[in-house]
């Protein structure tokens, strides 16, 4: 079953007339940290960004820490972000599978800002103006019915009573970011910590990827349309 994504892996090539020095680009920031803005920026730089849905369907593989199918899926593009790349452990597996890759940790100014953005988005989209319940997440038809619940339960370890507990989610957000930074502490050229809302973020991204800066600021995707 894993052969469906397997073909010859692209090596270093040329992007916007500049020979690239990296293998893949992985956005590993939590959802609601500007991941869709990062996606748009990478596309503007002529990178092939992997189709998100097939990777999202591997949430149960991620929970088992089985990355074999995800590694094969990565043959389909040059850059990737969102679930399961935004979750713990995936960046380690991708780093080992694709040596020489670049990793972008998108962040918010603080954990509380991230939590409020995540909660507001899911309240608007899933809860129709109220904080969603576990039943709401189990019945919401994204990817498959219950996918949203699976992500909350598997990634954050919540049950119906602890769903959206701010202390639990914010602690997880901070732990994820600190673990990523610690992992790359001796390899600063491989990790970019990026707040996409800050001036100059797009230029910093281009410099990190050794791609000619085309000018302008980071694409801004409104929070209500960004997952």
N, C-alpha and C positions, 0 to 999 in steps of 0.2 A: 504493500500500500504506500510505502514511502517513496517509491520510484516516480510517482506522479509529478514531483517537483524537480526531479534530478536531470540536469543537463550540464554541459561544460560550464564551469564557473568562470566568470569574467575576471581577468586580472587587472592590474593597474592600467588605466587608459587615459583619454584626454577629455576634459570637460571645459567648455568655453575657451578652447584653444590652449589650455594649460594642462600639462601632463600631471595627473594626480599621483600622489604618493601613498594613498590609502587603499584599503581593500573594500570595506563597506562603511556606511555611516549609520549609527544606531541612535535614535532619540530614546533616552531612557528615563526621562522625567515622568512623574506621575501625571495621569490625566488631569486636565484643568490647570496645567501649567503653561499653556500655550503650545500644545502639541500640534494642533491644526495649523497654527501660524508657522511652526517649524516645517510642517509638511509643505505648505505653500511656498515657503522660502526655498526649500530644496528643489522643488519643481521649477521655480524661477531660475535656478542655477543649472537647469537642464539635467538634473539627476533623475533616474528612474526610481520612483518610490513604490514600494511593494503594495499590492492590493491588501487593504487592511483586514477585510472580512475573513479570509482563510486563516490568517494568524490568530484572530480573535477566537475562532472555533477550537483552538488548541488549548483552551484554558484548563481542561482536565489533564492534558499531557503536562502542562506547566505544574499543576498541583502535585503530580508524581515526580517532578523534576526530570521528565523525559523530554529532551530537547531534540531528539533525532529527526522528527518530522519537521520541526521548525527550522533546523539547519538546512534541510533540503529545500524548504520553502524560500529560504533566502537566496537561492539561485535565481529567483524571479525578478530581482531588482538590485539597485545599488544602495538604497537607503530605506530605513524602516523606523516606525515609531508606534506608539499606542500599545494596548494589551496584545501579547504578554511581554513586549519589550519594556514596558513601563513598570513591570513588577520585579520583585526581588529575585535574585539568582540568574535571571535571564542574561544580564549583561556579562556575567562571568562565563556562561556557556558560549555566548557569541564571541567573546574575546578569545576563548580557546579554539573555537571552530574557525574563526577568521582572523588570524594574526595580522596586525598592521591596520586594524580598523580604527575608526574615530567614533567617539561616544559624546553625545550632547545631553547633559543633564539640565533640562529646563526646570526653572524654579519660580516660585512666587516670592514676594518680599518676606513672608513669614508663613508659618504653618496655619495660623488662624485665617489669613487671607485665602490660602488654598482651600481650607475646609469650607469656608463660607461660599466660595465660588462653586465647589463641587456640590454642596447641599442645595444652593439656589438653582443650579442647572437641573438637578434631578427632581427637585420640587416642581419646577416649571414643566419639565418634559414628561416625567413619569407620574408625579402626584397631582398634576393639574391644579397647582396652587397650594397644595399642602405637602408636608413631609411624607414621602412614600412609606408604606408599610412593607413588611416582608412579603405579604400577599401581593402587593402591587408589583414588586420586583419579580416575583415568581411568574406572574402572568404577562409581564411586558414583553412584546414580541420583537425584540432586537436580537439578531443572529439566530436565536431560537427562543421559544418561550421559556423563561427562567434563567437566561444567560446572565442578566444583571444580578440576580440573586446569587448565582454561582460565583461571580466575580467578588461580590462583597463577602460572601461566606468563605471562599477559598483564599482570597488575598488578604483580607483583614481579620479573618477568624471570628466574625460576628455571628450571633444568632438573632432571633426575633427581638429579644430584650435589649441587646447591645447595639443593634443597628443604628447607625449615625451617632453613636456616642462620641462627642467631640474629642474627649481626652484620648480615646483609643485611636481614632483616625489621625489626629495630629501627631501623636507619638509615633505612629507607623510612618507618616510622611517624613518626619525628622530622622528616623532611623534609616529609612531608605536612602535619603540624601547623604547622611554621614557615612553610611557603608560604602556608597559609590565613591565618595571623595577619598575615603581611606584606602580603598582598593587601588585607586590610580595615583596615590600620593607620590610614588617614586617615578611616575610616568606622566608628568604634566602635559606633555605634547599630545597625549591620547584622549584627554578629557577636557571638554569645555562646559563650564557651569554658566548657564545663560538665562537671564531674565529677559524674555523677548520684548517686554514693554519699555526697556531702558533705551535711551538714545544711543545710537551706534551699535545696537545689537546685531544688525544685519552685516555690518562691516566686520565685526568681530567673528561672526560665523564664517564669512568668506576667508578671512585671514587664517582661521583655524583649519579650514579645508584646503588651503592653498589654491583658492579659486579667485580669479580677478573680480574685484568688487564692482558691480554694475551701477552703483549709486543708489540712493534712496534709503528708506527705512524698512524695517522688518514688516512684512505683510501683517495687517491687524485683522484678526477674525473676531467678530463680536462674541462675547462670552455666551450669549444665548444660543449661538449656533455652533459652538465648539464643544466637543466632547472631552 
